[in-house]
Amino acid sequence: MKKVLSVLLALIFTMQLGISAFAGFNAPRLSREEWDELYASLCDGNELPMLCVGSDETEVSLVWHCDKETATPEVRLAKNMAMVNAKTFKGVTTEAENDYQLVCRVTITGLEENTTYYYQWNTGNGWSAPYKYETKSFTSHKALVIGDIQIGGQSEDSQIQSDVGFNWNNTLAEALEKNPDVSYLVSPGDNTSTGKTADEWQTLLMPEAVRGLPMALAIGNHDKKGMTYNYYTNMPNEYYGKYFEGLDRDFWFRHGDVLYLFFDATSADAADHMAMAKEAVELNKDAKWRIGVMHQALFGPGYSGLDPETQILLNAVFSPIYDTFDLDLVLTGHSHLQGRSHFITESMVVGRAESGKTYTDPKGIIYLNTNAVCDHGSFSGSFPYIAYEFSKNDVTTYTTLEFEGNTMKIETRRGDNSELLDSLTIEKTKEQKDDMLLKRFQRFLYKVVEFLGLVYMRVDAIIVKIRGGHF
């Protein structure tokens, strides 16, 4: 019996080693002292790389700053830490926000599922240390959603910036420890506080976890206060449209059966938002799930429900797009309040969506609003479209989206102990059949919205110039 138990224990130990070697992130939870030491060692630079999602699951991209004299946009990829038989990917350099650096952008292609890779980037002074990146399943997979990271909070104070970075690091550590099978991270915007300084992005990229976690970052109103988003991200399929100005752009990417549409909700350019959605959907007609991502909280909890710009202007611009292309879920932020809607179509509740339940082939869209890493809002009341709200808003939360077969499971948990707060499962058993006559009529009516959106953009540009930037 002792021999049998010894063999079983050895097998279990070996299996655990195999799982931890493949499925884990290097995402340590840090004490305040450890974080302060890390922050002090890195806060004066701006050369940490960002790992970004690719156009599909077989790609990721890297973006980093490098000295203008030595900038070489190259990344090496291998299946071993010694980088034996590494393949080199070359990219491009673009101008930086300063006159002494260039921005290097490289896309890695041909990735295989369930594979451990190691990559290095050319720092201008040789190759970086190798970092691990693990692909997961391309069919069944999980996404992590964290909103309003907003490094710096509501200020440019370096201490507050460090405080938010500390919370960001440990929220990631908690989420990834409990969800080692996550494939990528989605942010509904406000990744920085001012959008103007390099140190905000440097702090965002300090956690070791992001070296192995591709990110997809929407533009928020705080990002829009400056132009640094241009220089520190490398999002796929960026769409600049006919009427976008300045930092404006949308983008999309696909992972397995899931198509994500990212909208710059700080722009009322309805024509270009509709055009991007149409292009992405037509290129991915076989995608089972369609998810929208924008910053402002359509059908969210708290004060967003009383904000006329969100509930009138942005509702008029975006809701018809989401209804036209039959989205399943829309991820939002902005209000720093965690909440989720019932099923909504044409701005009306068309079905209940109670926590903990499974809904098969439901009509309507779920709108999920994220909490914030930087600070938390307070509720000013609830609305009939709200299905769930997190009333104890003194901690950060995170959400996972798990796709398996015909189901999408949405779970929201506390960021400090992963206590389950809200869950919902949607199951698809049949294809959506569109009423083409109704769709054409809706598209005709939307032309009016497109015209009014362009008028609003011109007026808003004048207002922004007068007040010195976006709020």
WOGI-V345572 format. One line per field, one symbol per residue. burial: + if it has 16 or more other ideal C-beta (glycine too) atoms within 10 Angstrom, else -. Layout:
burial = ???
This chain:
burial = ------------------------+-+--+----+--++--++--++++++++++++-++++++++----+-++++++----+--+--+-+----++---++++++++--+-----++++++++---+-+++++++-+--+++++++++++++------+++++++++++++++++--++-+++++++++++++++++++++++++++++++++++++++++++++-++++++++++-+-+-++--+++++++++++++++++++++++++++++++--++--+--+-+++++++++++++++++-+--++-++++++++++++++++++++++++++++++++----+---+-----+--+-++++++++++++++-----+-++++++--+-+++++++++----++++++++--+--++++-+-+-----------------+--++--++-++--+---+-----+-
